[in-house]
Amino acid sequence: MSALSWDRAEMGRHAAEMLLDRIRDPQPRGPRCVRLPVSLVVRSQQRNGIALI
């Protein structure tokens, strides 16, 4: 099983910044897209007791 990993602190900083922006200017400005880097965490898989990497 593999998973994605990201910096949760960085995500929190962006969320707080967006919230503060909204408090300062409550007029809706439409959706906002923030892209954060992610990394793929590859883990071994098992099928019938045999580890697949």
VENCORHU-V484770 format. One line per field, one symbol per residue. burial: I if it has 24 or more other ideal C-beta (glycine too) atoms within 12 Angstrom, else O. Layout:
burial: ???
This chain:
burial: OOOOOOOOOOOOOOOOOOOOOOOOOOOOOOOOOOOOOOOOOOOOOOOOOOOOO
